[in-house]
């Protein structure tokens, strides 16, 4: 395992156990067994490191990338794969991302940092809208369908489902049942 991977693993663990607000580059370097200078040889700063952790150490985003780039699928199957990926991502990242919202200064700095590196939560919406647009071109989605609304509804439902999981909501469906139900409902709205 290379230095960058060791740093990413350490960062993921520190962020997961201490929250993003308390995950300093010093703590991450210490957990990785390297100096802070070594971190900065691989990442421009904490935001770039966080984005790398989210992309490379959170399975949901890799699943999303595969799902939105799969051509020729049935629309419901494709949306189910997307919903499954996003439920996984939101469930895994809630503790990390929740700490960002606990402090307005951290949130502002985080948002500014994401903009600088061209990242952010809107990228999931864009990816799903891109997928839906390709399906629209194939004739699987109505020409007049509101792709922004469809992507937002699907992702919002996945987010809420993950949130209810963290709240240990008693009547919450399984992740599989939720993903299947959300995808079926959105598919019906798009046809």
C-alpha positions as CSV (number, residue, x, y, z in Angstrom):
1,X,0.0,0.0,0.0
2,X,1.4,3.4,-1.0
3,X,1.7,6.5,1.2
4,X,-1.4,8.1,-0.4
5,X,-3.5,5.1,0.4
6,X,-2.2,4.9,4.0
7,X,-3.1,8.6,4.4
8,X,-6.6,8.1,2.9
9,X,-7.3,5.1,5.2
10,X,-6.1,7.1,8.3
11,X,-8.2,10.1,7.3
12,X,-11.3,8.0,6.8
13,X,-10.8,6.5,10.2
14,X,-10.1,9.8,12.0
15,X,-13.1,11.5,10.3
16,X,-15.3,8.5,11.1
17,X,-14.3,8.3,14.8
18,X,-13.8,12.0,15.6
19,X,-16.0,13.8,13.1
20,X,-14.8,16.1,10.4
21,X,-14.7,19.2,12.7
22,X,-12.2,17.5,15.0
23,X,-10.2,15.8,12.3
24,X,-7.1,18.0,11.9
25,X,-4.4,17.4,9.4
26,X,-2.1,16.9,12.4
27,X,-4.3,14.1,13.8
28,X,-4.6,12.5,10.4
29,X,-0.8,12.6,9.9
30,X,-0.3,11.1,13.3
31,X,-2.8,8.2,12.6
32,X,-1.1,7.6,9.3
33,X,2.4,7.6,10.8
34,X,3.6,10.5,8.7
35,X,4.3,14.1,9.1
36,X,1.9,16.8,8.1
37,X,4.3,17.8,5.3
38,X,3.8,14.3,3.8
39,X,0.0,14.9,3.7
40,X,0.6,18.1,1.8
41,X,2.8,16.3,-0.8
42,X,-0.3,14.3,-1.7
43,X,-3.2,16.7,-1.0
44,X,-3.4,20.5,-1.3
45,X,-5.4,20.7,2.0
46,X,-8.0,19.2,4.2
47,X,-10.9,19.7,1.7
48,X,-9.0,18.0,-1.1
49,X,-8.2,15.1,1.3
50,X,-11.9,14.9,2.4
51,X,-13.1,14.8,-1.2
52,X,-10.6,12.0,-1.9
53,X,-11.8,10.1,1.1
54,X,-15.4,10.5,0.0
55,X,-14.6,9.4,-3.6
56,X,-12.1,6.6,-2.8
57,X,-13.1,5.3,0.6
58,X,-16.9,5.5,0.4
59,X,-18.3,2.6,-1.7
60,X,-21.6,4.4,-2.5
61,X,-19.9,6.9,-4.8
62,X,-18.1,4.2,-6.8
63,X,-21.4,2.3,-7.1
64,X,-23.1,5.6,-8.3
65,X,-20.4,6.1,-10.9
66,X,-21.0,2.5,-12.2
67,X,-24.8,2.9,-12.1
68,X,-25.0,6.2,-14.0
69,X,-22.6,5.0,-16.7
70,X,-24.3,1.7,-17.5
71,X,-25.9,1.9,-20.9
72,X,-28.7,-0.3,-22.2
73,X,-30.3,-1.1,-18.8
74,X,-33.9,-1.2,-18.0
75,X,-34.8,2.2,-16.5
76,X,-36.1,0.8,-13.2
77,X,-33.1,-1.4,-12.8
78,X,-30.8,1.5,-13.4
79,X,-32.6,3.8,-10.9
80,X,-32.6,0.9,-8.4
81,X,-28.8,0.7,-8.7
82,X,-28.5,4.5,-8.3
83,X,-30.8,4.5,-5.3
84,X,-28.9,1.6,-3.7
85,X,-25.6,3.4,-4.2
86,X,-26.9,6.6,-2.7
87,X,-28.4,4.9,0.3
88,X,-25.1,3.3,0.9
89,X,-23.2,6.6,0.4
90,X,-25.6,8.7,2.7
91,X,-25.6,6.0,5.4
92,X,-21.8,5.7,5.4
93,X,-21.2,9.5,5.2
94,X,-23.8,10.8,7.5
95,X,-21.6,10.9,10.6
96,X,-18.8,12.6,8.7
97,X,-21.0,15.1,6.9
98,X,-23.2,15.8,10.0
99,X,-20.3,17.3,11.8
100,X,-19.8,19.9,9.0
101,X,-23.3,21.3,9.7
102,X,-22.7,21.6,13.4
103,X,-20.6,24.8,13.0
104,X,-21.5,27.6,10.5
105,X,-17.8,28.5,10.1
106,X,-16.8,25.0,9.3
107,X,-19.8,24.7,6.9
108,X,-18.8,28.0,5.1
109,X,-15.1,26.9,4.8
110,X,-16.1,23.4,3.6
111,X,-18.5,24.8,1.0
112,X,-15.8,27.3,-0.2
113,X,-13.3,24.5,-0.4
114,X,-15.6,22.2,-2.4
115,X,-16.3,25.0,-4.9
116,X,-12.5,25.5,-5.3
117,X,-12.0,21.8,-6.3
118,X,-15.2,21.6,-8.3
119,X,-16.9,19.1,-6.0
120,X,-20.1,19.1,-3.9
121,X,-23.4,17.4,-3.3
122,X,-24.8,18.8,-6.5
123,X,-22.5,16.4,-8.4
124,X,-24.8,13.5,-7.5
125,X,-27.8,15.3,-8.9
126,X,-25.9,16.1,-12.1
127,X,-24.8,12.5,-12.5
128,X,-28.4,11.2,-12.1
129,X,-29.7,13.9,-14.5
130,X,-27.1,12.9,-17.0
131,X,-28.2,9.3,-16.7
132,X,-31.8,10.2,-17.1
133,X,-31.0,12.4,-20.1
134,X,-29.2,9.5,-21.8
135,X,-32.3,7.3,-21.1
136,X,-34.5,10.1,-22.5
137,X,-32.4,10.0,-25.7
138,X,-33.1,6.3,-25.9
139,X,-36.8,6.9,-25.6
140,X,-37.1,5.4,-22.1
141,X,-38.1,8.7,-20.5
142,X,-40.8,11.1,-21.7
143,X,-39.4,14.1,-23.6
144,X,-41.2,16.5,-21.3
145,X,-40.0,14.9,-18.1
146,X,-38.5,17.2,-15.5
147,X,-35.1,15.5,-15.0
148,X,-34.1,17.9,-12.2
149,X,-37.2,17.1,-10.2
150,X,-36.8,13.3,-10.8
151,X,-33.1,13.3,-9.7
152,X,-33.9,15.5,-6.7
153,X,-36.8,13.3,-5.6
154,X,-34.8,10.1,-5.9
155,X,-31.8,11.4,-4.1
156,X,-33.9,13.2,-1.4
157,X,-35.7,9.9,-0.7
158,X,-32.4,8.1,-0.4
159,X,-31.1,10.8,2.0
160,X,-34.2,10.6,4.2
161,X,-34.1,6.8,4.3
162,X,-30.4,6.9,5.4
163,X,-31.3,9.6,8.0
164,X,-34.1,7.4,9.4
165,X,-31.6,4.5,9.6
166,X,-29.3,6.6,11.8
167,X,-32.3,7.6,13.9
168,X,-33.2,3.9,14.3
169,X,-36.7,4.5,13.0
170,X,-38.7,1.4,13.9
171,X,-40.9,1.2,10.7
172,X,-38.1,1.9,8.2
173,X,-38.0,-0.4,5.2
174,X,-34.8,-2.4,4.4
175,X,-32.3,-0.6,2.1
176,X,-33.2,-3.0,-0.7
177,X,-36.9,-2.5,-0.4
178,X,-36.5,1.3,-0.2
179,X,-34.2,1.5,-3.2
180,X,-36.6,-0.7,-5.3
181,X,-39.7,1.3,-4.2
182,X,-38.1,4.7,-4.8
183,X,-36.9,3.6,-8.3
184,X,-40.3,2.1,-9.3
185,X,-42.1,5.3,-8.3
186,X,-39.7,7.6,-10.1
187,X,-39.8,5.3,-13.2
188,X,-43.6,5.6,-13.3
189,X,-43.4,9.4,-13.1
190,X,-40.9,9.5,-16.0
191,X,-42.7,7.3,-18.5
